[in-house]
Amino acid sequence: MAATSDSDESKIASHTLAYLRSLDRKLDLVVDVLQRQGERLTRLERDQGETRRDLGEIRRDITEVKGDIALLDNKVVTAQTEILMVLHRLEHGEGEVKTEA
């Protein structure tokens, strides 16, 4: 009976070690997946930072374009006002050329 007992114990130990190795492999896979996910998250955070920076630059550019449009609008209004003043003077005879005959 001692031989049977030793045999049973060695089978149990063998199965236990196989089970532990199986768990170790599964744990290695889980750790590997978590590392890859961590790398992906790091890349996403970096890309998000770059996107925020780019959006800031776009906002700045849009503000500059709006300023340029306002300046051009002021120039157009000034030119229109000058044209209207000239037309008004012409209508009232201020622009008539006097000739001696």
Biopython code that builds the backbone (N, CA, C, O; Angstrom):
import numpy as np
from Bio.PDB.StructureBuilder import StructureBuilder

atoms = [
    (1, "MET", "N", (0.797, -1.186, 0.000)),
    (1, "MET", "CA", (0.000, 0.000, 0.000)),
    (1, "MET", "C", (0.847, 1.261, 0.000)),
    (1, "MET", "O", (0.380, 2.322, -0.415)),
    (2, "ALA", "N", (2.046, 1.160, 0.445)),
    (2, "ALA", "CA", (2.906, 2.329, 0.469)),
    (2, "ALA", "C", (3.234, 2.754, -0.946)),
    (2, "ALA", "O", (3.334, 3.948, -1.226)),
    (3, "ALA", "N", (3.405, 1.795, -1.843)),
    (3, "ALA", "CA", (3.713, 2.122, -3.229)),
    (3, "ALA", "C", (2.532, 2.815, -3.875)),
    (3, "ALA", "O", (2.716, 3.753, -4.651)),
    (4, "THR", "N", (1.342, 2.376, -3.576)),
    (4, "THR", "CA", (0.145, 2.997, -4.126)),
    (4, "THR", "C", (-0.004, 4.413, -3.598)),
    (4, "THR", "O", (-0.398, 5.317, -4.334)),
    (5, "SER", "N", (0.300, 4.600, -2.368)),
    (5, "SER", "CA", (0.205, 5.924, -1.766)),
    (5, "SER", "C", (1.210, 6.876, -2.404)),
    (5, "SER", "O", (0.879, 8.021, -2.714)),
    (6, "ASP", "N", (2.467, 6.391, -2.603)),
    (6, "ASP", "CA", (3.476, 7.230, -3.255)),
    (6, "ASP", "C", (3.074, 7.538, -4.694)),
    (6, "ASP", "O", (3.278, 8.650, -5.181)),
    (7, "SER", "N", (2.510, 6.558, -5.357)),
    (7, "SER", "CA", (2.079, 6.736, -6.742)),
    (7, "SER", "C", (0.962, 7.761, -6.826)),
    (7, "SER", "O", (0.954, 8.613, -7.714)),
    (8, "ASP", "N", (0.030, 7.675, -5.908)),
    (8, "ASP", "CA", (-1.087, 8.638, -5.876)),
    (8, "ASP", "C", (-0.576, 10.041, -5.583)),
    (8, "ASP", "O", (-1.027, 11.015, -6.185)),
    (9, "GLU", "N", (0.358, 10.134, -4.663)),
    (9, "GLU", "CA", (0.904, 11.448, -4.312)),
    (9, "GLU", "C", (1.675, 12.050, -5.488)),
    (9, "GLU", "O", (1.604, 13.254, -5.732)),
    (10, "SER", "N", (2.412, 11.207, -6.212)),
    (10, "SER", "CA", (3.165, 11.731, -7.348)),
    (10, "SER", "C", (2.217, 12.149, -8.470)),
    (10, "SER", "O", (2.477, 13.129, -9.168)),
    (11, "LYS", "N", (1.101, 11.399, -8.651)),
    (11, "LYS", "CA", (0.100, 11.805, -9.638)),
    (11, "LYS", "C", (-0.536, 13.137, -9.250)),
    (11, "LYS", "O", (-0.746, 14.010, -10.092)),
    (12, "ILE", "N", (-0.834, 13.274, -7.981)),
    (12, "ILE", "CA", (-1.444, 14.521, -7.498)),
    (12, "ILE", "C", (-0.465, 15.682, -7.688)),
    (12, "ILE", "O", (-0.844, 16.762, -8.140)),
    (13, "ALA", "N", (0.790, 15.441, -7.339)),
    (13, "ALA", "CA", (1.806, 16.481, -7.495)),
    (13, "ALA", "C", (1.981, 16.827, -8.974)),
    (13, "ALA", "O", (2.130, 17.998, -9.325)),
    (14, "SER", "N", (1.965, 15.826, -9.828)),
    (14, "SER", "CA", (2.119, 16.051, -11.258)),
    (14, "SER", "C", (0.949, 16.862, -11.797)),
    (14, "SER", "O", (1.149, 17.817, -12.547)),
    (15, "HIS", "N", (-0.247, 16.495, -11.427)),
    (15, "HIS", "CA", (-1.440, 17.229, -11.878)),
    (15, "HIS", "C", (-1.443, 18.651, -11.326)),
    (15, "HIS", "O", (-1.819, 19.597, -12.019)),
    (16, "THR", "N", (-1.021, 18.789, -10.077)),
    (16, "THR", "CA", (-0.971, 20.119, -9.466)),
    (16, "THR", "C", (0.024, 21.004, -10.205)),
    (16, "THR", "O", (-0.275, 22.161, -10.498)),
    (17, "LEU", "N", (1.211, 20.464, -10.511)),
    (17, "LEU", "CA", (2.207, 21.243, -11.246)),
    (17, "LEU", "C", (1.716, 21.601, -12.650)),
    (17, "LEU", "O", (1.940, 22.714, -13.128)),
    (18, "ALA", "N", (1.056, 20.664, -13.297)),
    (18, "ALA", "CA", (0.515, 20.943, -14.637)),
    (18, "ALA", "C", (-0.541, 22.049, -14.555)),
    (18, "ALA", "O", (-0.589, 22.948, -15.395)),
    (19, "TYR", "N", (-1.374, 21.961, -13.535)),
    (19, "TYR", "CA", (-2.405, 22.983, -13.348)),
    (19, "TYR", "C", (-1.758, 24.344, -13.074)),
    (19, "TYR", "O", (-2.181, 25.358, -13.629)),
    (20, "LEU", "N", (-0.740, 24.363, -12.226)),
    (20, "LEU", "CA", (-0.041, 25.617, -11.915)),
    (20, "LEU", "C", (0.648, 26.184, -13.162)),
    (20, "LEU", "O", (0.640, 27.395, -13.380)),
    (21, "ARG", "N", (1.246, 25.306, -13.981)),
    (21, "ARG", "CA", (1.862, 25.776, -15.221)),
    (21, "ARG", "C", (0.813, 26.374, -16.161)),
    (21, "ARG", "O", (1.050, 27.386, -16.820)),
    (22, "SER", "N", (-0.344, 25.727, -16.206)),
    (22, "SER", "CA", (-1.443, 26.227, -17.036)),
    (22, "SER", "C", (-1.878, 27.614, -16.557)),
    (22, "SER", "O", (-2.086, 28.521, -17.363)),
    (23, "LEU", "N", (-2.012, 27.766, -15.247)),
    (23, "LEU", "CA", (-2.367, 29.071, -14.692)),
    (23, "LEU", "C", (-1.290, 30.104, -14.980)),
    (23, "LEU", "O", (-1.597, 31.263, -15.255)),
    (24, "ASP", "N", (-0.031, 29.690, -14.918)),
    (24, "ASP", "CA", (1.080, 30.594, -15.194)),
    (24, "ASP", "C", (1.044, 31.079, -16.640)),
    (24, "ASP", "O", (1.266, 32.260, -16.909)),
    (25, "ARG", "N", (0.765, 30.165, -17.571)),
    (25, "ARG", "CA", (0.663, 30.554, -18.979)),
    (25, "ARG", "C", (-0.501, 31.532, -19.189)),
    (25, "ARG", "O", (-0.369, 32.520, -19.911)),
    (26, "LYS", "N", (-1.630, 31.244, -18.555)),
    (26, "LYS", "CA", (-2.779, 32.138, -18.677)),
    (26, "LYS", "C", (-2.466, 33.509, -18.087)),
    (26, "LYS", "O", (-2.850, 34.534, -18.651)),
    (27, "LEU", "N", (-1.781, 33.526, -16.972)),
    (27, "LEU", "CA", (-1.398, 34.782, -16.350)),
    (27, "LEU", "C", (-0.433, 35.563, -17.251)),
    (27, "LEU", "O", (-0.538, 36.783, -17.373)),
    (28, "ASP", "N", (0.501, 34.849, -17.878)),
    (28, "ASP", "CA", (1.414, 35.502, -18.821)),
    (28, "ASP", "C", (0.653, 36.140, -19.986)),
    (28, "ASP", "O", (0.973, 37.248, -20.418)),
    (29, "LEU", "N", (-0.362, 35.423, -20.488)),
    (29, "LEU", "CA", (-1.178, 35.969, -21.571)),
    (29, "LEU", "C", (-1.928, 37.229, -21.124)),
    (29, "LEU", "O", (-2.007, 38.216, -21.855)),
    (30, "VAL", "N", (-2.474, 37.171, -19.910)),
    (30, "VAL", "CA", (-3.206, 38.332, -19.388)),
    (30, "VAL", "C", (-2.265, 39.529, -19.229)),
    (30, "VAL", "O", (-2.616, 40.651, -19.593)),
    (31, "VAL", "N", (-1.082, 39.286, -18.691)),
    (31, "VAL", "CA", (-0.105, 40.368, -18.515)),
    (31, "VAL", "C", (0.303, 40.928, -19.877)),
    (31, "VAL", "O", (0.440, 42.143, -20.024)),
    (32, "ASP", "N", (0.497, 40.069, -20.866)),
    (32, "ASP", "CA", (0.858, 40.517, -22.203)),
    (32, "ASP", "C", (-0.248, 41.390, -22.804)),
    (32, "ASP", "O", (0.032, 42.437, -23.388)),
    (33, "VAL", "N", (-1.488, 40.961, -22.662)),
    (33, "VAL", "CA", (-2.617, 41.743, -23.183)),
    (33, "VAL", "C", (-2.684, 43.091, -22.470)),
    (33, "VAL", "O", (-2.898, 44.118, -23.114)),
    (34, "LEU", "N", (-2.507, 43.100, -21.157)),
    (34, "LEU", "CA", (-2.541, 44.362, -20.415)),
    (34, "LEU", "C", (-1.413, 45.294, -20.839)),
    (34, "LEU", "O", (-1.619, 46.506, -20.913)),
    (35, "GLN", "N", (-0.246, 44.768, -21.114)),
    (35, "GLN", "CA", (0.862, 45.601, -21.575)),
    (35, "GLN", "C", (0.550, 46.217, -22.935)),
    (35, "GLN", "O", (0.805, 47.400, -23.160)),
    (36, "ARG", "N", (0.001, 45.414, -23.834)),
    (36, "ARG", "CA", (-0.359, 45.948, -25.148)),
    (36, "ARG", "C", (-1.435, 47.019, -25.040)),
    (36, "ARG", "O", (-1.386, 48.039, -25.728)),
    (37, "GLN", "N", (-2.410, 46.772, -24.163)),
    (37, "GLN", "CA", (-3.463, 47.773, -23.961)),
    (37, "GLN", "C", (-2.877, 49.057, -23.369)),
    (37, "GLN", "O", (-3.290, 50.158, -23.732)),
    (38, "GLY", "N", (-1.926, 48.911, -22.470)),
    (38, "GLY", "CA", (-1.258, 50.082, -21.898)),
    (38, "GLY", "C", (-0.519, 50.875, -22.956)),
    (38, "GLY", "O", (-0.549, 52.106, -22.941)),
    (39, "GLU", "N", (0.147, 50.185, -23.877)),
    (39, "GLU", "CA", (0.837, 50.866, -24.973)),
    (39, "GLU", "C", (-0.151, 51.596, -25.868)),
    (39, "GLU", "O", (0.105, 52.717, -26.306)),
    (40, "ARG", "N", (-1.273, 50.956, -26.133)),
    (40, "ARG", "CA", (-2.300, 51.595, -26.961)),
    (40, "ARG", "C", (-2.851, 52.842, -26.267)),
    (40, "ARG", "O", (-3.042, 53.878, -26.905)),
    (41, "LEU", "N", (-3.104, 52.741, -24.967)),
    (41, "LEU", "CA", (-3.603, 53.893, -24.226)),
    (41, "LEU", "C", (-2.591, 55.039, -24.237)),
    (41, "LEU", "O", (-2.961, 56.207, -24.352)),
    (42, "THR", "N", (-1.325, 54.691, -24.118)),
    (42, "THR", "CA", (-0.278, 55.714, -24.172)),
    (42, "THR", "C", (-0.286, 56.420, -25.519)),
    (42, "THR", "O", (-0.190, 57.645, -25.585)),
    (43, "ARG", "N", (-0.400, 55.643, -26.595)),
    (43, "ARG", "CA", (-0.460, 56.241, -27.933)),
    (43, "ARG", "C", (-1.692, 57.120, -28.093)),
    (43, "ARG", "O", (-1.621, 58.202, -28.676)),
    (44, "LEU", "N", (-2.832, 56.644, -27.567)),
    (44, "LEU", "CA", (-4.061, 57.435, -27.657)),
    (44, "LEU", "C", (-3.928, 58.754, -26.899)),
    (44, "LEU", "O", (-4.364, 59.800, -27.381)),
    (45, "GLU", "N", (-3.326, 58.701, -25.716)),
    (45, "GLU", "CA", (-3.139, 59.924, -24.938)),
    (45, "GLU", "C", (-2.222, 60.894, -25.681)),
    (45, "GLU", "O", (-2.470, 62.099, -25.683)),
    (46, "ARG", "N", (-1.167, 60.381, -26.311)),
    (46, "ARG", "CA", (-0.263, 61.229, -27.078)),
    (46, "ARG", "C", (-1.000, 61.848, -28.264)),
    (46, "ARG", "O", (-0.877, 63.045, -28.524)),
    (47, "ASP", "N", (-1.770, 61.021, -28.983)),
    (47, "ASP", "CA", (-2.515, 61.520, -30.135)),
    (47, "ASP", "C", (-3.555, 62.562, -29.712)),
    (47, "ASP", "O", (-3.780, 63.549, -30.411)),
    (48, "GLN", "N", (-4.181, 62.326, -28.562)),
    (48, "GLN", "CA", (-5.172, 63.274, -28.061)),
    (48, "GLN", "C", (-4.501, 64.609, -27.739)),
    (48, "GLN", "O", (-5.061, 65.667, -28.028)),
    (49, "GLY", "N", (-3.331, 64.572, -27.156)),
    (49, "GLY", "CA", (-2.595, 65.803, -26.871)),
    (49, "GLY", "C", (-2.246, 66.548, -28.141)),
    (49, "GLY", "O", (-2.372, 67.771, -28.206)),
    (50, "GLU", "N", (-1.801, 65.804, -29.164)),
    (50, "GLU", "CA", (-1.475, 66.436, -30.448)),
    (50, "GLU", "C", (-2.727, 67.038, -31.088)),
    (50, "GLU", "O", (-2.669, 68.123, -31.667)),
    (51, "THR", "N", (-3.848, 66.342, -30.985)),
    (51, "THR", "CA", (-5.101, 66.836, -31.553)),
    (51, "THR", "C", (-5.533, 68.114, -30.851)),
    (51, "THR", "O", (-5.986, 69.058, -31.499)),
    (52, "ARG", "N", (-5.397, 68.149, -29.536)),
    (52, "ARG", "CA", (-5.754, 69.364, -28.797)),
    (52, "ARG", "C", (-4.865, 70.532, -29.221)),
    (52, "ARG", "O", (-5.340, 71.655, -29.387)),
    (53, "ARG", "N", (-3.576, 70.260, -29.393)),
    (53, "ARG", "CA", (-2.655, 71.311, -29.830)),
    (53, "ARG", "C", (-3.054, 71.808, -31.216)),
    (53, "ARG", "O", (-3.083, 73.012, -31.469)),
    (54, "ASP", "N", (-3.362, 70.867, -32.112)),
    (54, "ASP", "CA", (-3.765, 71.242, -33.469)),
    (54, "ASP", "C", (-5.057, 72.057, -33.463)),
    (54, "ASP", "O", (-5.188, 73.024, -34.214)),
    (55, "LEU", "N", (-6.008, 71.667, -32.620)),
    (55, "LEU", "CA", (-7.261, 72.418, -32.530)),
    (55, "LEU", "C", (-7.016, 73.832, -32.011)),
    (55, "LEU", "O", (-7.664, 74.780, -32.453)),
    (56, "GLY", "N", (-6.092, 73.971, -31.085)),
    (56, "GLY", "CA", (-5.729, 75.302, -30.597)),
    (56, "GLY", "C", (-5.168, 76.168, -31.708)),
    (56, "GLY", "O", (-5.496, 77.350, -31.813)),
    (57, "GLU", "N", (-4.315, 75.572, -32.542)),
    (57, "GLU", "CA", (-3.757, 76.310, -33.675)),
    (57, "GLU", "C", (-4.854, 76.684, -34.668)),
    (57, "GLU", "O", (-4.842, 77.787, -35.215)),
    (58, "ILE", "N", (-5.793, 75.785, -34.902)),
    (58, "ILE", "CA", (-6.894, 76.062, -35.825)),
    (58, "ILE", "C", (-7.744, 77.214, -35.287)),
    (58, "ILE", "O", (-8.135, 78.107, -36.038)),
    (59, "ARG", "N", (-8.026, 77.188, -33.983)),
    (59, "ARG", "CA", (-8.804, 78.281, -33.386)),
    (59, "ARG", "C", (-8.084, 79.610, -33.549)),
    (59, "ARG", "O", (-8.705, 80.623, -33.872)),
    (60, "ARG", "N", (-6.771, 79.607, -33.325)),
    (60, "ARG", "CA", (-5.987, 80.826, -33.476)),
    (60, "ARG", "C", (-6.053, 81.321, -34.922)),
    (60, "ARG", "O", (-6.218, 82.515, -35.173)),
    (61, "ASP", "N", (-5.922, 80.385, -35.873)),
    (61, "ASP", "CA", (-5.981, 80.757, -37.293)),
    (61, "ASP", "C", (-7.345, 81.326, -37.658)),
    (61, "ASP", "O", (-7.432, 82.304, -38.401)),
    (62, "ILE", "N", (-8.404, 80.723, -37.144)),
    (62, "ILE", "CA", (-9.753, 81.216, -37.426)),
    (62, "ILE", "C", (-9.924, 82.620, -36.863)),
    (62, "ILE", "O", (-10.535, 83.472, -37.508)),
    (63, "THR", "N", (-9.396, 82.872, -35.675)),
    (63, "THR", "CA", (-9.470, 84.207, -35.087)),
    (63, "THR", "C", (-8.728, 85.218, -35.955)),
    (63, "THR", "O", (-9.205, 86.335, -36.155)),
    (64, "GLU", "N", (-7.571, 84.833, -36.466)),
    (64, "GLU", "CA", (-6.826, 85.729, -37.357)),
    (64, "GLU", "C", (-7.600, 86.009, -38.636)),
    (64, "GLU", "O", (-7.628, 87.145, -39.110)),
    (65, "VAL", "N", (-8.229, 84.982, -39.198)),
    (65, "VAL", "CA", (-9.015, 85.167, -40.423)),
    (65, "VAL", "C", (-10.199, 86.094, -40.153)),
    (65, "VAL", "O", (-10.518, 86.953, -40.975)),
    (66, "LYS", "N", (-10.847, 85.920, -39.006)),
    (66, "LYS", "CA", (-11.963, 86.804, -38.657)),
    (66, "LYS", "C", (-11.487, 88.253, -38.551)),
    (66, "LYS", "O", (-12.174, 89.171, -39.001)),
    (67, "GLY", "N", (-10.323, 88.451, -37.960)),
    (67, "GLY", "CA", (-9.760, 89.800, -37.861)),
    (67, "GLY", "C", (-9.469, 90.381, -39.233)),
    (67, "GLY", "O", (-9.755, 91.548, -39.498)),
    (68, "ASP", "N", (-8.897, 89.554, -40.108)),
    (68, "ASP", "CA", (-8.617, 90.012, -41.473)),
    (68, "ASP", "C", (-9.898, 90.375, -42.210)),
    (68, "ASP", "O", (-9.936, 91.368, -42.938)),
    (69, "ILE", "N", (-10.933, 89.587, -42.030)),
    (69, "ILE", "CA", (-12.225, 89.868, -42.673)),
    (69, "ILE", "C", (-12.781, 91.187, -42.155)),
    (69, "ILE", "O", (-13.303, 91.988, -42.931)),
    (70, "ALA", "N", (-12.672, 91.419, -40.849)),
    (70, "ALA", "CA", (-13.174, 92.674, -40.281)),
    (70, "ALA", "C", (-12.413, 93.864, -40.860)),
    (70, "ALA", "O", (-13.015, 94.889, -41.177)),
    (71, "LEU", "N", (-11.089, 93.734, -41.000)),
    (71, "LEU", "CA", (-10.300, 94.822, -41.583)),
    (71, "LEU", "C", (-10.702, 95.086, -43.031)),
    (71, "LEU", "O", (-10.864, 96.237, -43.438)),
    (72, "LEU", "N", (-10.860, 94.015, -43.803)),
    (72, "LEU", "CA", (-11.276, 94.181, -45.201)),
    (72, "LEU", "C", (-12.674, 94.793, -45.296)),
    (72, "LEU", "O", (-12.939, 95.620, -46.168)),
    (73, "ASP", "N", (-13.558, 94.383, -44.401)),
    (73, "ASP", "CA", (-14.908, 94.943, -44.379)),
    (73, "ASP", "C", (-14.849, 96.443, -44.102)),
    (73, "ASP", "O", (-15.570, 97.218, -44.731)),
    (74, "ASN", "N", (-13.994, 96.857, -43.165)),
    (74, "ASN", "CA", (-13.843, 98.283, -42.867)),
    (74, "ASN", "C", (-13.315, 99.038, -44.082)),
    (74, "ASN", "O", (-13.769, 100.146, -44.368)),
    (75, "LYS", "N", (-12.358, 98.446, -44.799)),
    (75, "LYS", "CA", (-11.817, 99.093, -45.996)),
    (75, "LYS", "C", (-12.899, 99.253, -47.063)),
    (75, "LYS", "O", (-12.979, 100.292, -47.718)),
    (76, "VAL", "N", (-13.728, 98.227, -47.235)),
    (76, "VAL", "CA", (-14.805, 98.286, -48.232)),
    (76, "VAL", "C", (-15.808, 99.365, -47.854)),
    (76, "VAL", "O", (-16.246, 100.137, -48.707)),
    (77, "VAL", "N", (-16.173, 99.419, -46.578)),
    (77, "VAL", "CA", (-17.132, 100.430, -46.125)),
    (77, "VAL", "C", (-16.548, 101.833, -46.329)),
    (77, "VAL", "O", (-17.256, 102.744, -46.758)),
    (78, "THR", "N", (-15.281, 102.000, -46.028)),
    (78, "THR", "CA", (-14.629, 103.304, -46.233)),
    (78, "THR", "C", (-14.642, 103.683, -47.707)),
    (78, "THR", "O", (-14.945, 104.829, -48.040)),
    (79, "ALA", "N", (-14.322, 102.753, -48.592)),
    (79, "ALA", "CA", (-14.328, 103.023, -50.029)),
    (79, "ALA", "C", (-15.735, 103.367, -50.509)),
    (79, "ALA", "O", (-15.905, 104.273, -51.324)),
    (80, "GLN", "N", (-16.741, 102.653, -50.014)),
    (80, "GLN", "CA", (-18.122, 102.929, -50.399)),
    (80, "GLN", "C", (-18.538, 104.322, -49.934)),
    (80, "GLN", "O", (-19.211, 105.052, -50.662)),
    (81, "THR", "N", (-18.140, 104.681, -48.735)),
    (81, "THR", "CA", (-18.472, 106.003, -48.208)),
    (81, "THR", "C", (-17.841, 107.092, -49.064)),
    (81, "THR", "O", (-18.491, 108.093, -49.367)),
    (82, "GLU", "N", (-16.598, 106.915, -49.453)),
    (82, "GLU", "CA", (-15.928, 107.901, -50.300)),
    (82, "GLU", "C", (-16.623, 108.025, -51.655)),
    (82, "GLU", "O", (-16.799, 109.131, -52.166)),
    (83, "ILE", "N", (-17.012, 106.904, -52.229)),
    (83, "ILE", "CA", (-17.721, 106.921, -53.521)),
    (83, "ILE", "C", (-19.048, 107.660, -53.378)),
    (83, "ILE", "O", (-19.405, 108.471, -54.233)),
    (84, "LEU", "N", (-19.779, 107.380, -52.298)),
    (84, "LEU", "CA", (-21.063, 108.060, -52.081)),
    (84, "LEU", "C", (-20.865, 109.563, -51.900)),
    (84, "LEU", "O", (-21.673, 110.354, -52.387)),
    (85, "MET", "N", (-19.794, 109.970, -51.201)),
    (85, "MET", "CA", (-19.524, 111.390, -51.019)),
    (85, "MET", "C", (-19.237, 112.061, -52.365)),
    (85, "MET", "O", (-19.721, 113.163, -52.623)),
    (86, "VAL", "N", (-18.456, 111.404, -53.218)),
    (86, "VAL", "CA", (-18.148, 111.949, -54.543)),
    (86, "VAL", "C", (-19.432, 112.067, -55.362)),
    (86, "VAL", "O", (-19.666, 113.093, -56.002)),
    (87, "LEU", "N", (-20.266, 111.025, -55.348)),
    (87, "LEU", "CA", (-21.527, 111.063, -56.089)),
    (87, "LEU", "C", (-22.427, 112.173, -55.573)),
    (87, "LEU", "O", (-23.076, 112.863, -56.360)),
    (88, "HIS", "N", (-22.472, 112.348, -54.272)),
    (88, "HIS", "CA", (-23.305, 113.394, -53.667)),
    (88, "HIS", "C", (-22.831, 114.777, -54.121)),
    (88, "HIS", "O", (-23.642, 115.642, -54.452)),
    (89, "ARG", "N", (-21.505, 114.977, -54.132)),
    (89, "ARG", "CA", (-20.968, 116.258, -54.594)),
    (89, "ARG", "C", (-21.290, 116.489, -56.071)),
    (89, "ARG", "O", (-21.606, 117.610, -56.472)),
    (90, "LEU", "N", (-21.212, 115.438, -56.874)),
    (90, "LEU", "CA", (-21.513, 115.564, -58.297)),
    (90, "LEU", "C", (-22.977, 115.927, -58.526)),
    (90, "LEU", "O", (-23.298, 116.716, -59.415)),
    (91, "GLU", "N", (-23.871, 115.336, -57.707)),
    (91, "GLU", "CA", (-25.295, 115.625, -57.851)),
    (91, "GLU", "C", (-25.604, 117.079, -57.524)),
    (91, "GLU", "O", (-26.507, 117.663, -58.123)),
    (92, "HIS", "N", (-24.884, 117.668, -56.598)),
    (92, "HIS", "CA", (-25.160, 119.035, -56.176)),
    (92, "HIS", "C", (-24.317, 120.054, -56.928)),
    (92, "HIS", "O", (-24.340, 121.235, -56.583)),
    (93, "GLY", "N", (-23.602, 119.648, -57.907)),
    (93, "GLY", "CA", (-22.885, 120.563, -58.760)),
    (93, "GLY", "C", (-21.572, 121.045, -58.198)),
    (93, "GLY", "O", (-20.987, 121.989, -58.728)),
    (94, "GLU", "N", (-21.100, 120.435, -57.160)),
    (94, "GLU", "CA", (-19.834, 120.877, -56.568)),
    (94, "GLU", "C", (-18.665, 120.452, -57.431)),
    (94, "GLU", "O", (-17.572, 121.008, -57.320)),
    (95, "GLY", "N", (-18.879, 119.499, -58.265)),
    (95, "GLY", "CA", (-17.775, 118.996, -59.063)),
    (95, "GLY", "C", (-17.762, 119.550, -60.466)),
    (95, "GLY", "O", (-16.988, 119.080, -61.299)),
    (96, "GLU", "N", (-18.600, 120.542, -60.758)),
    (96, "GLU", "CA", (-18.663, 121.102, -62.103)),
    (96, "GLU", "C", (-17.386, 121.854, -62.427)),
    (96, "GLU", "O", (-16.809, 122.547, -61.589)),
    (97, "VAL", "N", (-16.974, 121.696, -63.648)),
    (97, "VAL", "CA", (-15.777, 122.389, -64.119)),
    (97, "VAL", "C", (-16.234, 123.675, -64.789)),
    (97, "VAL", "O", (-17.091, 123.638, -65.672)),
    (98, "LYS", "N", (-15.675, 124.814, -64.384)),
    (98, "LYS", "CA", (-16.053, 126.106, -64.974)),
    (98, "LYS", "C", (-15.102, 126.397, -66.122)),
    (98, "LYS", "O", (-13.881, 126.361, -65.973)),
    (99, "THR", "N", (-15.690, 126.683, -67.257)),
    (99, "THR", "CA", (-14.870, 127.028, -68.434)),
    (99, "THR", "C", (-15.223, 128.440, -68.884)),
    (99, "THR", "O", (-16.378, 128.857, -68.801)),
    (100, "GLU", "N", (-14.279, 129.129, -69.333)),
    (100, "GLU", "CA", (-14.522, 130.478, -69.832)),
    (100, "GLU", "C", (-14.666, 130.400, -71.349)),
    (100, "GLU", "O", (-13.829, 129.836, -72.055)),
    (101, "ALA", "N", (-15.711, 130.962, -71.794)),
    (101, "ALA", "CA", (-15.929, 130.917, -73.223)),
    (101, "ALA", "C", (-15.943, 132.288, -73.830)),
    (101, "ALA", "O", (-16.117, 132.425, -75.041)),
]
sb = StructureBuilder()
sb.init_structure("model")
sb.init_model(0)
sb.init_chain("A")
sb.init_seg("    ")
for serial, (resi, resn, name, xyz) in enumerate(atoms, 1):
    if name == "N":
        sb.init_residue(resn, " ", resi, " ")
    sb.init_atom(name, np.array(xyz, "f"), 0.0, 1.0, " ", f" {name:<3s}", serial, name[0])
structure = sb.get_structure()
